[in-house]
Amino acid sequence: MARLDASRIGVWRGLQAMAGEIGRGIDDELRADWDIQLGWFDVLASLQRLGGRARPFDVAADLRIPPSSLSRRFDRLEEEGWIARHHRIDDADHRAIEIELTRTGRRLWREMNVSYRRALQAQFARHLDDSEIADLRRVLDQLILERGAIEPIIE
């Protein structure tokens, strides 16, 4: 096992800093174009990837965040009419709900996705060539494998 040294700490801190900086740049562009936070867009995009309807736990797993951090986002997105909550009939858990993208939410996601992709290109993709992307993919896959994650990062 590799030892934790100054180089590894520096790389980790650099990854954290760059991910945060890139995320803030994308957030700034979404706010400028749509007056919406990246976190809200992420929920809409997650629901889109999950087929348009999913349990809150599945959305949290897809986004790799704690389920408790989604409640306020769901509330706001529902207030805007972009998602709807549906209570499921579940003998094991009568509290079970599913979150669904509404027609308005799907349309908005498609339109906002253009801004998101443009921002991602400007903030991230244009700075890396195909071999560098492949290298990053290998590193991510290795980290996922080593951590025992069940689901790969969705592309």
C-alpha positions as CSV (number, residue, x, y, z in Angstrom):
1,M,0.0,0.0,0.0
2,A,1.3,3.4,-0.9
3,R,2.2,5.7,2.0
4,L,0.5,9.0,2.5
5,D,3.1,11.5,1.7
6,A,3.2,15.2,0.8
7,S,2.8,14.5,-2.9
8,R,-0.4,12.5,-2.3
9,I,-1.8,15.1,0.1
10,G,-1.0,17.8,-2.5
11,V,-2.7,15.9,-5.3
12,W,-5.8,15.3,-3.2
13,R,-6.0,19.0,-2.2
14,G,-5.5,20.0,-5.8
15,L,-8.3,17.7,-6.9
16,Q,-10.6,19.2,-4.2
17,A,-9.7,22.7,-5.2
18,M,-10.1,22.2,-8.9
19,A,-13.4,20.3,-8.5
20,G,-14.7,23.2,-6.4
21,E,-13.5,25.8,-8.8
22,I,-14.9,24.1,-11.9
23,G,-18.2,23.5,-10.0
24,R,-18.4,27.2,-9.1
25,G,-17.8,28.2,-12.7
26,I,-20.5,26.0,-13.9
27,D,-22.8,27.2,-11.2
28,D,-22.1,30.8,-12.1
29,E,-23.0,30.2,-15.8
30,L,-26.2,28.4,-14.9
31,R,-27.2,31.2,-12.6
32,A,-26.4,33.8,-15.3
33,D,-28.4,31.9,-18.0
34,W,-31.2,30.4,-15.9
35,D,-31.1,31.8,-12.4
36,I,-30.8,28.3,-11.1
37,Q,-28.1,26.7,-8.9
38,L,-26.0,23.8,-10.1
39,G,-27.3,21.7,-7.2
40,W,-30.9,22.1,-8.5
41,F,-29.8,21.2,-12.1
42,D,-28.0,18.2,-10.7
43,V,-31.2,16.8,-9.3
44,L,-33.1,17.3,-12.6
45,A,-30.2,15.7,-14.5
46,S,-30.1,12.8,-12.0
47,L,-33.8,12.2,-12.4
48,Q,-33.4,12.3,-16.2
49,R,-30.6,9.7,-16.0
50,L,-32.8,7.5,-13.7
51,G,-35.6,7.4,-16.2
52,G,-37.6,10.4,-15.0
53,R,-38.8,8.9,-11.8
54,A,-36.9,7.6,-8.7
55,R,-36.9,7.3,-5.0
56,P,-35.0,10.1,-3.1
57,F,-32.5,7.5,-1.9
58,D,-31.7,6.6,-5.6
59,V,-31.2,10.2,-6.5
60,A,-28.9,10.7,-3.6
61,A,-26.9,7.6,-4.5
62,D,-26.7,8.8,-8.1
63,L,-25.4,12.2,-7.0
64,R,-23.1,10.6,-4.3
65,I,-24.5,12.8,-1.6
66,P,-26.4,12.1,1.7
67,P,-30.1,11.7,1.2
68,S,-30.8,14.3,3.9
69,S,-29.2,17.0,1.8
70,L,-31.9,16.7,-0.9
71,S,-35.1,17.6,1.1
72,R,-34.8,21.3,0.6
73,R,-33.9,20.9,-3.1
74,F,-36.9,18.7,-3.6
75,D,-39.1,21.3,-1.8
76,R,-37.9,24.1,-4.1
77,L,-38.1,22.1,-7.3
78,E,-41.6,21.0,-6.4
79,E,-42.6,24.6,-5.7
80,E,-41.3,25.6,-9.1
81,G,-43.4,22.8,-10.7
82,W,-40.3,21.0,-12.0
83,I,-40.8,17.8,-10.0
84,A,-43.7,16.0,-8.4
85,R,-43.7,13.7,-5.3
86,H,-45.7,10.5,-5.5
87,H,-46.6,8.4,-2.5
88,R,-46.1,4.7,-3.3
89,I,-48.1,1.9,-2.0
90,D,-45.5,-0.1,-0.2
91,D,-46.5,-2.7,2.4
92,A,-43.1,-2.4,4.0
93,D,-42.9,1.3,4.2
94,H,-46.0,3.5,3.9
95,R,-43.8,6.6,3.9
96,A,-42.1,5.7,0.6
97,I,-42.3,8.3,-2.1
98,E,-40.9,8.7,-5.6
99,I,-39.8,11.9,-7.2
100,E,-40.8,12.5,-10.9
101,L,-39.7,15.1,-13.4
102,T,-42.8,16.9,-14.6
103,R,-43.3,17.8,-18.2
104,T,-42.1,21.4,-17.4
105,G,-39.1,19.9,-15.5
106,R,-38.1,17.7,-18.5
107,R,-38.4,20.6,-20.9
108,L,-36.4,22.9,-18.6
109,W,-33.7,20.2,-18.1
110,R,-33.3,19.9,-21.9
111,E,-32.9,23.6,-22.3
112,M,-30.6,24.1,-19.3
113,N,-28.5,21.1,-20.4
114,V,-27.3,23.1,-23.3
115,S,-25.9,25.8,-20.9
116,Y,-24.5,23.1,-18.6
117,R,-22.7,21.4,-21.4
118,R,-21.3,24.7,-22.7
119,A,-20.1,25.6,-19.2
120,L,-18.6,22.1,-18.7
121,Q,-16.7,22.4,-22.0
122,A,-15.4,25.8,-21.1
123,Q,-14.5,25.0,-17.4
124,F,-13.2,21.5,-17.9
125,A,-13.2,19.5,-21.2
126,R,-11.4,22.0,-23.4
127,H,-8.4,21.8,-21.2
128,L,-7.8,18.1,-21.6
129,D,-7.1,15.9,-24.7
130,D,-8.5,12.4,-25.2
131,S,-5.5,10.6,-23.6
132,E,-5.7,12.8,-20.5
133,I,-9.5,12.1,-20.2
134,A,-8.7,8.4,-20.6
135,D,-6.1,8.7,-17.8
136,L,-8.6,10.4,-15.5
137,R,-11.1,7.7,-16.3
138,R,-8.6,5.0,-15.3
139,V,-7.9,6.8,-12.0
140,L,-11.6,7.2,-11.2
141,D,-12.2,3.6,-12.1
142,Q,-9.4,2.5,-9.8
143,L,-10.7,4.6,-6.9
144,I,-14.2,3.2,-7.4
145,L,-12.9,-0.3,-7.4
146,E,-10.7,0.2,-4.4
147,R,-13.5,1.8,-2.4
148,G,-15.8,-1.0,-3.3
149,A,-18.4,1.3,-4.8
150,I,-21.2,-0.7,-6.3
151,E,-22.2,1.7,-9.0
152,P,-19.7,3.3,-11.4
153,I,-19.8,7.1,-11.9
154,I,-22.5,7.7,-14.6
155,E,-21.3,9.3,-17.7
